[in-house]
Amino acid sequence: MNIITEKFKEVLYSVLPITAIVLLLNFTLVPLSTPVLIRFLIGSVLIIIGLSIFLFGVDIGITPIGNHMGSIVTKTNKVWVIATAGTILGFLISIAEPDLHILANQVQFVTSGMIHKFTIVIIVSIGIAVLLSTGLIRIVYNIQLHKVLTILYLIILALALFTSQEFLAISFDASGATTGALTVPFILALAVGVSSMKKDSIASEKDSFGLVAITSTGAIISVMVMSIISKTDKISASLDYNISGSNAILTPFINEIPEVSGEIFIALLPLLILFIIFQKISFKLGKKPFRKILKGLIYTFIGLVLFLTGVNAGFMDVGSIVGYELASLDNKFIVIIVGFILGLVTILAEPAVHVLTQQIEDVTSGYVKRSVVFFSLSIGVAFSVALSIIRIIIPEIKLWHYILPGYIIAIVMTYFVPTLFVGIAFDSGGVASGPMTATFILAFAQGAAESIEGANVLIDGFGVISMVAMTPLITLQILGLIFKIKSVKGGIKADE
C-alpha cells in the first residue's frame, strides 16, 4: 500500500495546482456555471484516483512485462528477433497509451468525427512500433545517437513540406502524447535490457538513453505520411459543444464509462494475451509473480478507465471554456500570462520530472544540480505554452516558425553536447509533456483558438504539446554543455 500512497501523492501534486488555478479564475475572471464546475471537480477526483491506480498498475504489471520481454529477447542475441519483438511490443504498448487516446479523442472531436480517434491511435502506434525496432537495432550496432536523430529529423523536415497545415501540429503533438506514463517505463525497460548485452558498462549506460527520443519520431512521421497519402486538406473544426457545455452533472460520466471501458479492454487485451503466451513458452514465472503481474494489468485497466472518464466528462471541458473566455477578453495579455503560469505549475508538478532531475544529478555526480534543471525546465515550458498562445492570438505566426528553428538548434547541439546528455535531453521531451499537458493545456489552447477571430482550432489549437516536448531538447543540452565545460575546468574528462 505504500507504493500506491506514494503514487497518489505524486498525482495529487500534479493535479492540484491546475485545480487551484481554475477555482481562482472561477471567482475572478471566468465565472463557471455550477454544473460545469461540479463536473470539473468530479473529473479532477477521478483523474487523481485513476492515475494513481494506473501508475501503480504500470509499476507491478506493465514494467515487469517489459523487463521480462527485454531479457528474453536479448538472450537470443539475434538482431531479427530483437527487431521483430520491438515492433510487436511497440505497437501493443502505444495502442494502450492514455495520452495518445486523449489526443486522438480531441482530433475526432474538433473534426466532428471526420477523423476517427482509432485511425490516429493505429497510425501512430505503427510509427512507434517501427521506430522502436530501429532504436533497438541502433543500440545493438553501436550507431551514434546524434547521427540517427539527424537522419530522422531531416526526414521529418522533408515530409513537413508536403504535410497539410491541419496535420502539421497534430503530428508533432502525437510525438509528445505517445511518450507517456505507460510507454516510457516500458521502452526504458527494453532499452536497459538490450543495452545490457554489451560488456562495456559506460556504453551500456549511454545507450539506455535515447530510445524514447527515436521512438517518438515514429509518431511524427506516421501522421505526416497519413496526411500526405490521404490528401486531407481543408477539414472544418469547431468546439461549439465544448464551449456551450451541458447542465447535466453525472450523466456525462455514466455515458462515458461503458465506451471508455470497451476501448481500454481492446487496447490492453493483446498485451495480456502476449504475456500469457510468453509465460507458457519462456517466462515460467511462479504463481505469486504471475498473479502480481495479472493484478497489475487489472489495476492498469481500472485506473485508465477512471482517468479517461474524468478527463473526457469533466476536466477538458473546463480547459476549453477557460481558454475561450480568457481569449474573449479585450486584454489578450491575460490569456498569455495564464498560459505561462499553467506551463510553470504543470512542469513543476509533473511526477516524471522529479525522477529525471534526480537522475541527471546522479549521473553528473552533483555537477548539475537538480534545482537548476527544475528551474530551466519550468521556465522553458512556461515560455513554450505562452508562445503557443501568442501563435493563436496572432494567426500569422505559424507552428513551423517555432518548430523549425527549435529542432535545427537541438540537432546541431547534439554534435557538441556529451552523448549522455543528448539521450537524456531528447528522452525528457516526453517526460515534460505529461498527462496535464495532454489534457488541460491542450483544451485551454483549443478554447483560445475557438475564441480568436482568424484562428483555426485544428491548425492553431493543436501544437502546444509539441512546443512543451521541444523545450527540454534545448534546455537540457545547454546544461550538458555547462557540465562539459565544468568537467574540463575541473580536470575531469567529459563524456564525448
Contacts in CASP RR format, 6 or more apart in sequence:
PFRMAT RR
TARGET T0000
AUTHOR 0000-0000-0000
METHOD contacts of the structure
MODEL  1
MNIITEKFKEVLYSVLPITAIVLLLNFTLVPLSTPVLIRFLIGSVLIIIG
LSIFLFGVDIGITPIGNHMGSIVTKTNKVWVIATAGTILGFLISIAEPDL
HILANQVQFVTSGMIHKFTIVIIVSIGIAVLLSTGLIRIVYNIQLHKVLT
ILYLIILALALFTSQEFLAISFDASGATTGALTVPFILALAVGVSSMKKD
SIASEKDSFGLVAITSTGAIISVMVMSIISKTDKISASLDYNISGSNAIL
TPFINEIPEVSGEIFIALLPLLILFIIFQKISFKLGKKPFRKILKGLIYT
FIGLVLFLTGVNAGFMDVGSIVGYELASLDNKFIVIIVGFILGLVTILAE
PAVHVLTQQIEDVTSGYVKRSVVFFSLSIGVAFSVALSIIRIIIPEIKLW
HYILPGYIIAIVMTYFVPTLFVGIAFDSGGVASGPMTATFILAFAQGAAE
SIEGANVLIDGFGVISMVAMTPLITLQILGLIFKIKSVKGGIKADE
3 56 0 8 1.000
3 59 0 8 1.000
3 60 0 8 1.000
4 52 0 8 1.000
4 53 0 8 1.000
4 56 0 8 1.000
7 51 0 8 1.000
7 52 0 8 1.000
7 53 0 8 1.000
7 55 0 8 1.000
7 56 0 8 1.000
7 59 0 8 1.000
8 48 0 8 1.000
8 49 0 8 1.000
8 52 0 8 1.000
10 52 0 8 1.000
10 55 0 8 1.000
10 351 0 8 1.000
10 354 0 8 1.000
11 47 0 8 1.000
11 48 0 8 1.000
11 50 0 8 1.000
11 51 0 8 1.000
11 52 0 8 1.000
11 55 0 8 1.000
11 351 0 8 1.000
12 48 0 8 1.000
12 52 0 8 1.000
13 349 0 8 1.000
13 351 0 8 1.000
14 51 0 8 1.000
14 349 0 8 1.000
14 350 0 8 1.000
14 351 0 8 1.000
14 435 0 8 1.000
14 436 0 8 1.000
15 44 0 8 1.000
15 47 0 8 1.000
15 48 0 8 1.000
15 51 0 8 1.000
15 349 0 8 1.000
15 436 0 8 1.000
16 349 0 8 1.000
17 345 0 8 1.000
17 346 0 8 1.000
17 348 0 8 1.000
17 349 0 8 1.000
18 342 0 8 1.000
18 345 0 8 1.000
18 346 0 8 1.000
18 436 0 8 1.000
18 440 0 8 1.000
19 40 0 8 1.000
19 41 0 8 1.000
19 44 0 8 1.000
21 338 0 8 1.000
21 341 0 8 1.000
21 342 0 8 1.000
21 345 0 8 1.000
22 32 0 8 1.000
22 40 0 8 1.000
22 318 0 8 1.000
22 319 0 8 1.000
22 322 0 8 1.000
25 322 0 8 1.000
25 326 0 8 1.000
25 338 0 8 1.000
26 32 0 8 1.000
26 37 0 8 1.000
29 325 0 8 1.000
29 326 0 8 1.000
29 329 0 8 1.000
29 334 0 8 1.000
30 321 0 8 1.000
30 322 0 8 1.000
30 323 0 8 1.000
30 325 0 8 1.000
30 326 0 8 1.000
32 40 0 8 1.000
32 318 0 8 1.000
32 321 0 8 1.000
33 245 0 8 1.000
33 247 0 8 1.000
35 246 0 8 1.000
35 247 0 8 1.000
35 248 0 8 1.000
35 249 0 8 1.000
36 245 0 8 1.000
36 317 0 8 1.000
36 318 0 8 1.000
36 321 0 8 1.000
37 318 0 8 1.000
38 249 0 8 1.000
39 249 0 8 1.000
39 252 0 8 1.000
39 253 0 8 1.000
39 313 0 8 1.000
39 314 0 8 1.000
39 317 0 8 1.000
39 318 0 8 1.000
40 314 0 8 1.000
40 315 0 8 1.000
40 317 0 8 1.000
40 318 0 8 1.000
42 249 0 8 1.000
42 250 0 8 1.000
42 253 0 8 1.000
42 310 0 8 1.000
42 313 0 8 1.000
42 314 0 8 1.000
43 253 0 8 1.000
43 309 0 8 1.000
43 310 0 8 1.000
43 311 0 8 1.000
43 313 0 8 1.000
43 314 0 8 1.000
43 315 0 8 1.000
44 310 0 8 1.000
44 315 0 8 1.000
46 253 0 8 1.000
46 306 0 8 1.000
46 307 0 8 1.000
46 309 0 8 1.000
46 310 0 8 1.000
47 306 0 8 1.000
47 307 0 8 1.000
47 310 0 8 1.000
47 311 0 8 1.000
47 315 0 8 1.000
47 435 0 8 1.000
47 439 0 8 1.000
49 303 0 8 1.000
49 306 0 8 1.000
50 302 0 8 1.000
50 303 0 8 1.000
50 304 0 8 1.000
50 305 0 8 1.000
50 306 0 8 1.000
50 307 0 8 1.000
51 181 0 8 1.000
51 303 0 8 1.000
51 307 0 8 1.000
51 435 0 8 1.000
52 303 0 8 1.000
53 299 0 8 1.000
53 302 0 8 1.000
53 303 0 8 1.000
53 306 0 8 1.000
54 98 0 8 1.000
54 181 0 8 1.000
54 182 0 8 1.000
54 299 0 8 1.000
54 300 0 8 1.000
54 302 0 8 1.000
54 303 0 8 1.000
54 304 0 8 1.000
54 306 0 8 1.000
54 307 0 8 1.000
55 181 0 8 1.000
55 351 0 8 1.000
56 296 0 8 1.000
56 299 0 8 1.000
57 295 0 8 1.000
57 296 0 8 1.000
57 297 0 8 1.000
57 299 0 8 1.000
57 300 0 8 1.000
57 303 0 8 1.000
58 181 0 8 1.000
58 182 0 8 1.000
58 185 0 8 1.000
58 296 0 8 1.000
58 300 0 8 1.000
59 185 0 8 1.000
60 292 0 8 1.000
60 293 0 8 1.000
60 295 0 8 1.000
60 296 0 8 1.000
60 299 0 8 1.000
61 292 0 8 1.000
61 293 0 8 1.000
61 295 0 8 1.000
61 296 0 8 1.000
61 297 0 8 1.000
61 299 0 8 1.000
61 300 0 8 1.000
62 93 0 8 1.000
62 182 0 8 1.000
62 185 0 8 1.000
62 186 0 8 1.000
62 271 0 8 1.000
62 296 0 8 1.000
62 297 0 8 1.000
62 300 0 8 1.000
63 185 0 8 1.000
63 186 0 8 1.000
63 189 0 8 1.000
64 289 0 8 1.000
64 292 0 8 1.000
64 293 0 8 1.000
65 186 0 8 1.000
65 271 0 8 1.000
65 275 0 8 1.000
65 293 0 8 1.000
66 89 0 8 1.000
66 186 0 8 1.000
66 189 0 8 1.000
66 190 0 8 1.000
67 189 0 8 1.000
67 192 0 8 1.000
67 193 0 8 1.000
68 278 0 8 1.000
68 283 0 8 1.000
68 285 0 8 1.000
69 85 0 8 1.000
69 89 0 8 1.000
69 189 0 8 1.000
69 190 0 8 1.000
69 278 0 8 1.000
70 85 0 8 1.000
70 189 0 8 1.000
70 190 0 8 1.000
70 193 0 8 1.000
70 194 0 8 1.000
71 193 0 8 1.000
72 278 0 8 1.000
72 282 0 8 1.000
72 283 0 8 1.000
73 81 0 8 1.000
73 82 0 8 1.000
73 85 0 8 1.000
73 86 0 8 1.000
73 190 0 8 1.000
73 194 0 8 1.000
74 82 0 8 1.000
74 193 0 8 1.000
74 194 0 8 1.000
74 196 0 8 1.000
74 197 0 8 1.000
76 82 0 8 1.000
77 197 0 8 1.000
79 137 0 8 1.000
79 140 0 8 1.000
82 133 0 8 1.000
82 136 0 8 1.000
82 137 0 8 1.000
82 140 0 8 1.000
82 194 0 8 1.000
83 133 0 8 1.000
83 136 0 8 1.000
83 137 0 8 1.000
84 133 0 8 1.000
86 129 0 8 1.000
86 132 0 8 1.000
86 133 0 8 1.000
86 136 0 8 1.000
86 190 0 8 1.000
87 129 0 8 1.000
87 130 0 8 1.000
87 132 0 8 1.000
87 133 0 8 1.000
88 129 0 8 1.000
88 274 0 8 1.000
89 129 0 8 1.000
89 132 0 8 1.000
89 186 0 8 1.000
89 190 0 8 1.000
89 274 0 8 1.000
90 125 0 8 1.000
90 128 0 8 1.000
90 129 0 8 1.000
90 132 0 8 1.000
90 133 0 8 1.000
90 186 0 8 1.000
90 187 0 8 1.000
90 215 0 8 1.000
91 125 0 8 1.000
91 126 0 8 1.000
91 128 0 8 1.000
91 129 0 8 1.000
92 270 0 8 1.000
92 271 0 8 1.000
92 274 0 8 1.000
93 128 0 8 1.000
93 182 0 8 1.000
93 183 0 8 1.000
93 186 0 8 1.000
93 187 0 8 1.000
93 271 0 8 1.000
94 100 0 8 1.000
94 121 0 8 1.000
94 124 0 8 1.000
94 125 0 8 1.000
94 127 0 8 1.000
94 128 0 8 1.000
94 129 0 8 1.000
94 178 0 8 1.000
94 183 0 8 1.000
95 121 0 8 1.000
95 122 0 8 1.000
95 125 0 8 1.000
95 267 0 8 1.000
95 270 0 8 1.000
96 182 0 8 1.000
96 264 0 8 1.000
96 267 0 8 1.000
96 268 0 8 1.000
96 271 0 8 1.000
96 300 0 8 1.000
96 304 0 8 1.000
97 177 0 8 1.000
97 178 0 8 1.000
97 180 0 8 1.000
97 181 0 8 1.000
97 182 0 8 1.000
97 183 0 8 1.000
98 180 0 8 1.000
98 181 0 8 1.000
98 182 0 8 1.000
98 304 0 8 1.000
98 307 0 8 1.000
98 308 0 8 1.000
98 435 0 8 1.000
99 176 0 8 1.000
99 177 0 8 1.000
99 178 0 8 1.000
99 180 0 8 1.000
99 181 0 8 1.000
99 433 0 8 1.000
99 434 0 8 1.000
99 435 0 8 1.000
99 438 0 8 1.000
100 120 0 8 1.000
100 121 0 8 1.000
100 124 0 8 1.000
100 125 0 8 1.000
100 174 0 8 1.000
100 177 0 8 1.000
100 178 0 8 1.000
101 117 0 8 1.000
101 121 0 8 1.000
101 263 0 8 1.000
101 267 0 8 1.000
101 308 0 8 1.000
102 177 0 8 1.000
102 308 0 8 1.000
102 311 0 8 1.000
102 316 0 8 1.000
102 438 0 8 1.000
102 439 0 8 1.000
102 442 0 8 1.000
103 120 0 8 1.000
103 170 0 8 1.000
103 173 0 8 1.000
103 174 0 8 1.000
103 177 0 8 1.000
103 438 0 8 1.000
103 442 0 8 1.000
103 465 0 8 1.000
104 117 0 8 1.000
104 118 0 8 1.000
104 119 0 8 1.000
104 120 0 8 1.000
104 121 0 8 1.000
104 124 0 8 1.000
105 117 0 8 1.000
105 312 0 8 1.000
106 316 0 8 1.000
106 442 0 8 1.000
106 443 0 8 1.000
106 446 0 8 1.000
106 462 0 8 1.000
107 115 0 8 1.000
107 117 0 8 1.000
107 120 0 8 1.000
107 170 0 8 1.000
107 462 0 8 1.000
108 115 0 8 1.000
108 116 0 8 1.000
108 117 0 8 1.000
108 120 0 8 1.000
109 239 0 8 1.000
109 242 0 8 1.000
110 237 0 8 1.000
110 238 0 8 1.000
110 239 0 8 1.000
110 446 0 8 1.000
110 457 0 8 1.000
110 458 0 8 1.000
111 235 0 8 1.000
111 236 0 8 1.000
111 237 0 8 1.000
111 458 0 8 1.000
112 236 0 8 1.000
112 237 0 8 1.000
112 238 0 8 1.000
114 235 0 8 1.000
114 236 0 8 1.000
115 232 0 8 1.000
115 235 0 8 1.000
119 226 0 8 1.000
120 170 0 8 1.000
120 174 0 8 1.000
120 223 0 8 1.000
123 222 0 8 1.000
123 223 0 8 1.000
123 226 0 8 1.000
124 174 0 8 1.000
124 178 0 8 1.000
124 218 0 8 1.000
124 219 0 8 1.000
124 222 0 8 1.000
124 223 0 8 1.000
126 222 0 8 1.000
127 218 0 8 1.000
127 219 0 8 1.000
127 221 0 8 1.000
127 222 0 8 1.000
128 178 0 8 1.000
128 183 0 8 1.000
128 215 0 8 1.000
128 216 0 8 1.000
128 218 0 8 1.000
128 219 0 8 1.000
128 222 0 8 1.000
130 218 0 8 1.000
130 222 0 8 1.000
131 152 0 8 1.000
131 214 0 8 1.000
131 215 0 8 1.000
131 216 0 8 1.000
131 217 0 8 1.000
131 218 0 8 1.000
131 221 0 8 1.000
132 187 0 8 1.000
132 190 0 8 1.000
132 211 0 8 1.000
132 214 0 8 1.000
132 215 0 8 1.000
134 148 0 8 1.000
134 214 0 8 1.000
135 148 0 8 1.000
135 211 0 8 1.000
135 214 0 8 1.000
135 215 0 8 1.000
136 190 0 8 1.000
136 191 0 8 1.000
136 194 0 8 1.000
136 211 0 8 1.000
137 143 0 8 1.000
138 145 0 8 1.000
138 148 0 8 1.000
138 214 0 8 1.000
139 191 0 8 1.000
139 194 0 8 1.000
139 195 0 8 1.000
139 207 0 8 1.000
139 211 0 8 1.000
140 194 0 8 1.000
140 197 0 8 1.000
142 203 0 8 1.000
142 207 0 8 1.000
144 419 0 8 1.000
145 206 0 8 1.000
145 209 0 8 1.000
145 210 0 8 1.000
145 213 0 8 1.000
145 214 0 8 1.000
145 414 0 8 1.000
145 419 0 8 1.000
145 422 0 8 1.000
145 423 0 8 1.000
145 426 0 8 1.000
146 411 0 8 1.000
146 414 0 8 1.000
146 415 0 8 1.000
146 419 0 8 1.000
146 422 0 8 1.000
148 214 0 8 1.000
149 213 0 8 1.000
149 214 0 8 1.000
149 217 0 8 1.000
149 411 0 8 1.000
149 414 0 8 1.000
149 422 0 8 1.000
149 426 0 8 1.000
150 411 0 8 1.000
150 414 0 8 1.000
152 214 0 8 1.000
152 217 0 8 1.000
152 221 0 8 1.000
153 217 0 8 1.000
153 407 0 8 1.000
153 411 0 8 1.000
155 221 0 8 1.000
156 217 0 8 1.000
156 220 0 8 1.000
156 221 0 8 1.000
156 224 0 8 1.000
156 407 0 8 1.000
157 404 0 8 1.000
157 407 0 8 1.000
159 221 0 8 1.000
159 224 0 8 1.000
159 225 0 8 1.000
159 228 0 8 1.000
160 168 0 8 1.000
160 224 0 8 1.000
160 400 0 8 1.000
160 404 0 8 1.000
162 224 0 8 1.000
162 228 0 8 1.000
163 171 0 8 1.000
163 224 0 8 1.000
163 227 0 8 1.000
163 228 0 8 1.000
164 227 0 8 1.000
164 232 0 8 1.000
164 233 0 8 1.000
165 398 0 8 1.000
165 459 0 8 1.000
166 227 0 8 1.000
166 232 0 8 1.000
166 233 0 8 1.000
166 234 0 8 1.000
166 235 0 8 1.000
166 237 0 8 1.000
166 456 0 8 1.000
166 458 0 8 1.000
166 459 0 8 1.000
167 223 0 8 1.000
167 224 0 8 1.000
167 226 0 8 1.000
167 227 0 8 1.000
167 232 0 8 1.000
168 224 0 8 1.000
168 399 0 8 1.000
168 400 0 8 1.000
168 459 0 8 1.000
169 399 0 8 1.000
169 458 0 8 1.000
169 459 0 8 1.000
169 460 0 8 1.000
169 461 0 8 1.000
169 462 0 8 1.000
169 463 0 8 1.000
169 466 0 8 1.000
170 223 0 8 1.000
170 458 0 8 1.000
170 462 0 8 1.000
170 463 0 8 1.000
171 219 0 8 1.000
171 220 0 8 1.000
171 221 0 8 1.000
171 223 0 8 1.000
171 224 0 8 1.000
171 227 0 8 1.000
172 220 0 8 1.000
172 399 0 8 1.000
172 403 0 8 1.000
172 463 0 8 1.000
172 465 0 8 1.000
172 466 0 8 1.000
172 469 0 8 1.000
172 470 0 8 1.000
173 442 0 8 1.000
173 462 0 8 1.000
173 463 0 8 1.000
173 464 0 8 1.000
173 465 0 8 1.000
173 466 0 8 1.000
174 219 0 8 1.000
174 220 0 8 1.000
174 222 0 8 1.000
174 223 0 8 1.000
175 216 0 8 1.000
175 217 0 8 1.000
175 218 0 8 1.000
175 219 0 8 1.000
175 220 0 8 1.000
175 466 0 8 1.000
175 469 0 8 1.000
176 216 0 8 1.000
176 219 0 8 1.000
176 429 0 8 1.000
176 430 0 8 1.000
176 433 0 8 1.000
176 438 0 8 1.000
176 465 0 8 1.000
176 466 0 8 1.000
176 468 0 8 1.000
176 469 0 8 1.000
177 219 0 8 1.000
177 433 0 8 1.000
177 438 0 8 1.000
177 465 0 8 1.000
178 215 0 8 1.000
178 216 0 8 1.000
178 219 0 8 1.000
179 187 0 8 1.000
179 212 0 8 1.000
179 215 0 8 1.000
179 216 0 8 1.000
179 429 0 8 1.000
179 430 0 8 1.000
179 431 0 8 1.000
179 433 0 8 1.000
179 469 0 8 1.000
180 430 0 8 1.000
180 433 0 8 1.000
180 434 0 8 1.000
180 435 0 8 1.000
181 352 0 8 1.000
181 434 0 8 1.000
181 435 0 8 1.000
182 300 0 8 1.000
183 212 0 8 1.000
183 215 0 8 1.000
184 212 0 8 1.000
184 352 0 8 1.000
184 427 0 8 1.000
184 430 0 8 1.000
184 431 0 8 1.000
187 211 0 8 1.000
187 212 0 8 1.000
187 215 0 8 1.000
188 208 0 8 1.000
188 211 0 8 1.000
188 212 0 8 1.000
190 211 0 8 1.000
191 207 0 8 1.000
191 208 0 8 1.000
191 209 0 8 1.000
191 210 0 8 1.000
191 211 0 8 1.000
191 212 0 8 1.000
192 208 0 8 1.000
194 207 0 8 1.000
195 203 0 8 1.000
195 204 0 8 1.000
195 205 0 8 1.000
195 207 0 8 1.000
195 208 0 8 1.000
196 204 0 8 1.000
198 204 0 8 1.000
198 207 0 8 1.000
202 495 0 8 1.000
205 363 0 8 1.000
205 420 0 8 1.000
206 419 0 8 1.000
206 420 0 8 1.000
206 423 0 8 1.000
206 495 0 8 1.000
209 420 0 8 1.000
209 422 0 8 1.000
209 423 0 8 1.000
209 424 0 8 1.000
209 427 0 8 1.000
210 422 0 8 1.000
210 423 0 8 1.000
210 426 0 8 1.000
210 427 0 8 1.000
211 427 0 8 1.000
212 426 0 8 1.000
212 427 0 8 1.000
212 430 0 8 1.000
213 423 0 8 1.000
213 426 0 8 1.000
213 427 0 8 1.000
213 429 0 8 1.000
216 429 0 8 1.000
216 430 0 8 1.000
216 469 0 8 1.000
226 232 0 8 1.000
235 458 0 8 1.000
237 456 0 8 1.000
237 457 0 8 1.000
237 458 0 8 1.000
238 450 0 8 1.000
238 457 0 8 1.000
239 320 0 8 1.000
239 324 0 8 1.000
239 446 0 8 1.000
239 447 0 8 1.000
239 450 0 8 1.000
239 457 0 8 1.000
242 316 0 8 1.000
242 317 0 8 1.000
242 320 0 8 1.000
242 321 0 8 1.000
242 443 0 8 1.000
242 446 0 8 1.000
242 447 0 8 1.000
242 450 0 8 1.000
243 320 0 8 1.000
243 321 0 8 1.000
243 324 0 8 1.000
243 447 0 8 1.000
243 450 0 8 1.000
245 317 0 8 1.000
245 321 0 8 1.000
246 252 0 8 1.000
252 312 0 8 1.000
252 313 0 8 1.000
252 314 0 8 1.000
253 309 0 8 1.000
253 310 0 8 1.000
253 313 0 8 1.000
253 314 0 8 1.000
255 313 0 8 1.000
256 308 0 8 1.000
256 309 0 8 1.000
256 310 0 8 1.000
256 312 0 8 1.000
256 313 0 8 1.000
257 305 0 8 1.000
257 309 0 8 1.000
260 304 0 8 1.000
260 305 0 8 1.000
260 308 0 8 1.000
260 309 0 8 1.000
260 312 0 8 1.000
261 305 0 8 1.000
264 301 0 8 1.000
264 304 0 8 1.000
264 305 0 8 1.000
264 308 0 8 1.000
265 301 0 8 1.000
268 297 0 8 1.000
268 300 0 8 1.000
268 301 0 8 1.000
268 304 0 8 1.000
271 297 0 8 1.000
272 297 0 8 1.000
275 283 0 8 1.000
275 293 0 8 1.000
275 297 0 8 1.000
279 285 0 8 1.000
279 290 0 8 1.000
285 293 0 8 1.000
307 435 0 8 1.000
311 439 0 8 1.000
315 439 0 8 1.000
315 440 0 8 1.000
315 443 0 8 1.000
316 439 0 8 1.000
316 440 0 8 1.000
316 442 0 8 1.000
316 443 0 8 1.000
317 443 0 8 1.000
318 440 0 8 1.000
318 443 0 8 1.000
319 440 0 8 1.000
319 443 0 8 1.000
319 444 0 8 1.000
319 447 0 8 1.000
320 443 0 8 1.000
320 444 0 8 1.000
320 446 0 8 1.000
320 447 0 8 1.000
320 450 0 8 1.000
321 447 0 8 1.000
322 338 0 8 1.000
322 444 0 8 1.000
322 447 0 8 1.000
323 335 0 8 1.000
323 338 0 8 1.000
323 443 0 8 1.000
323 444 0 8 1.000
323 445 0 8 1.000
323 447 0 8 1.000
323 448 0 8 1.000
323 451 0 8 1.000
324 447 0 8 1.000
324 448 0 8 1.000
324 450 0 8 1.000
324 451 0 8 1.000
325 451 0 8 1.000
326 334 0 8 1.000
326 335 0 8 1.000
326 338 0 8 1.000
326 448 0 8 1.000
327 335 0 8 1.000
327 392 0 8 1.000
327 393 0 8 1.000
327 447 0 8 1.000
327 448 0 8 1.000
327 449 0 8 1.000
327 451 0 8 1.000
327 452 0 8 1.000
328 451 0 8 1.000
329 335 0 8 1.000
332 393 0 8 1.000
335 389 0 8 1.000
335 393 0 8 1.000
335 448 0 8 1.000
336 386 0 8 1.000
336 389 0 8 1.000
336 390 0 8 1.000
336 393 0 8 1.000
337 386 0 8 1.000
338 444 0 8 1.000
339 382 0 8 1.000
339 385 0 8 1.000
339 386 0 8 1.000
339 389 0 8 1.000
339 441 0 8 1.000
339 444 0 8 1.000
340 382 0 8 1.000
340 383 0 8 1.000
340 385 0 8 1.000
340 386 0 8 1.000
341 382 0 8 1.000
342 385 0 8 1.000
342 440 0 8 1.000
342 441 0 8 1.000
342 444 0 8 1.000
343 378 0 8 1.000
343 381 0 8 1.000
343 382 0 8 1.000
343 384 0 8 1.000
343 385 0 8 1.000
343 386 0 8 1.000
343 441 0 8 1.000
343 468 0 8 1.000
344 378 0 8 1.000
344 379 0 8 1.000
344 381 0 8 1.000
344 382 0 8 1.000
346 381 0 8 1.000
346 385 0 8 1.000
346 434 0 8 1.000
346 436 0 8 1.000
346 437 0 8 1.000
346 440 0 8 1.000
346 441 0 8 1.000
346 468 0 8 1.000
347 353 0 8 1.000
347 377 0 8 1.000
347 378 0 8 1.000
347 380 0 8 1.000
347 381 0 8 1.000
347 382 0 8 1.000
347 432 0 8 1.000
347 468 0 8 1.000
348 374 0 8 1.000
348 378 0 8 1.000
349 436 0 8 1.000
350 431 0 8 1.000
350 432 0 8 1.000
350 434 0 8 1.000
350 436 0 8 1.000
352 431 0 8 1.000
352 434 0 8 1.000
353 374 0 8 1.000
353 377 0 8 1.000
353 431 0 8 1.000
353 432 0 8 1.000
355 431 0 8 1.000
356 373 0 8 1.000
356 424 0 8 1.000
356 428 0 8 1.000
356 431 0 8 1.000
357 370 0 8 1.000
357 373 0 8 1.000
357 374 0 8 1.000
357 377 0 8 1.000
358 370 0 8 1.000
359 424 0 8 1.000
360 368 0 8 1.000
360 370 0 8 1.000
360 373 0 8 1.000
360 424 0 8 1.000
360 476 0 8 1.000
360 479 0 8 1.000
361 368 0 8 1.000
361 369 0 8 1.000
361 370 0 8 1.000
361 373 0 8 1.000
363 420 0 8 1.000
363 424 0 8 1.000
364 483 0 8 1.000
367 483 0 8 1.000
367 486 0 8 1.000
367 487 0 8 1.000
368 479 0 8 1.000
368 480 0 8 1.000
368 482 0 8 1.000
368 483 0 8 1.000
372 479 0 8 1.000
373 476 0 8 1.000
373 479 0 8 1.000
376 475 0 8 1.000
376 476 0 8 1.000
376 478 0 8 1.000
376 479 0 8 1.000
377 428 0 8 1.000
377 432 0 8 1.000
377 471 0 8 1.000
377 472 0 8 1.000
377 475 0 8 1.000
377 476 0 8 1.000
380 471 0 8 1.000
380 475 0 8 1.000
381 432 0 8 1.000
381 468 0 8 1.000
381 471 0 8 1.000
381 472 0 8 1.000
383 471 0 8 1.000
384 464 0 8 1.000
384 467 0 8 1.000
384 468 0 8 1.000
384 470 0 8 1.000
384 471 0 8 1.000
385 441 0 8 1.000
385 445 0 8 1.000
385 464 0 8 1.000
385 467 0 8 1.000
385 468 0 8 1.000
387 402 0 8 1.000
387 467 0 8 1.000
388 445 0 8 1.000
388 463 0 8 1.000
388 464 0 8 1.000
388 467 0 8 1.000
389 445 0 8 1.000
389 448 0 8 1.000
390 397 0 8 1.000
391 397 0 8 1.000
391 398 0 8 1.000
391 399 0 8 1.000
391 401 0 8 1.000
391 402 0 8 1.000
391 460 0 8 1.000
392 445 0 8 1.000
392 448 0 8 1.000
392 449 0 8 1.000
392 452 0 8 1.000
392 455 0 8 1.000
392 460 0 8 1.000
392 461 0 8 1.000
393 448 0 8 1.000
393 452 0 8 1.000
393 455 0 8 1.000
395 452 0 8 1.000
395 454 0 8 1.000
395 455 0 8 1.000
395 456 0 8 1.000
395 460 0 8 1.000
399 459 0 8 1.000
399 463 0 8 1.000
399 466 0 8 1.000
402 467 0 8 1.000
402 470 0 8 1.000
403 466 0 8 1.000
403 467 0 8 1.000
403 470 0 8 1.000
406 470 0 8 1.000
406 473 0 8 1.000
406 474 0 8 1.000
407 470 0 8 1.000
407 473 0 8 1.000
409 474 0 8 1.000
410 425 0 8 1.000
410 426 0 8 1.000
410 470 0 8 1.000
410 473 0 8 1.000
410 474 0 8 1.000
410 477 0 8 1.000
413 474 0 8 1.000
413 477 0 8 1.000
413 478 0 8 1.000
413 481 0 8 1.000
414 422 0 8 1.000
414 477 0 8 1.000
416 481 0 8 1.000
417 425 0 8 1.000
417 477 0 8 1.000
417 480 0 8 1.000
417 481 0 8 1.000
417 484 0 8 1.000
418 480 0 8 1.000
418 483 0 8 1.000
418 484 0 8 1.000
418 494 0 8 1.000
418 495 0 8 1.000
418 496 0 8 1.000
419 495 0 8 1.000
419 496 0 8 1.000
420 495 0 8 1.000
421 476 0 8 1.000
421 477 0 8 1.000
421 479 0 8 1.000
421 480 0 8 1.000
421 483 0 8 1.000
421 495 0 8 1.000
422 477 0 8 1.000
424 476 0 8 1.000
425 472 0 8 1.000
425 473 0 8 1.000
425 474 0 8 1.000
425 475 0 8 1.000
425 476 0 8 1.000
425 477 0 8 1.000
425 480 0 8 1.000
426 473 0 8 1.000
428 472 0 8 1.000
428 473 0 8 1.000
428 476 0 8 1.000
429 468 0 8 1.000
429 469 0 8 1.000
429 470 0 8 1.000
429 471 0 8 1.000
429 472 0 8 1.000
429 473 0 8 1.000
430 469 0 8 1.000
430 472 0 8 1.000
431 472 0 8 1.000
432 468 0 8 1.000
432 469 0 8 1.000
432 471 0 8 1.000
432 472 0 8 1.000
433 465 0 8 1.000
433 468 0 8 1.000
433 469 0 8 1.000
437 464 0 8 1.000
437 465 0 8 1.000
437 468 0 8 1.000
438 465 0 8 1.000
441 464 0 8 1.000
441 465 0 8 1.000
441 468 0 8 1.000
442 461 0 8 1.000
442 462 0 8 1.000
442 464 0 8 1.000
442 465 0 8 1.000
444 464 0 8 1.000
445 460 0 8 1.000
445 461 0 8 1.000
445 462 0 8 1.000
445 463 0 8 1.000
445 464 0 8 1.000
446 457 0 8 1.000
446 461 0 8 1.000
446 462 0 8 1.000
447 457 0 8 1.000
447 461 0 8 1.000
448 455 0 8 1.000
448 461 0 8 1.000
449 455 0 8 1.000
449 456 0 8 1.000
449 457 0 8 1.000
449 460 0 8 1.000
449 461 0 8 1.000
450 457 0 8 1.000
452 460 0 8 1.000
455 461 0 8 1.000
483 494 0 8 1.000
484 494 0 8 1.000
487 493 0 8 1.000
487 494 0 8 1.000
488 494 0 8 1.000
END
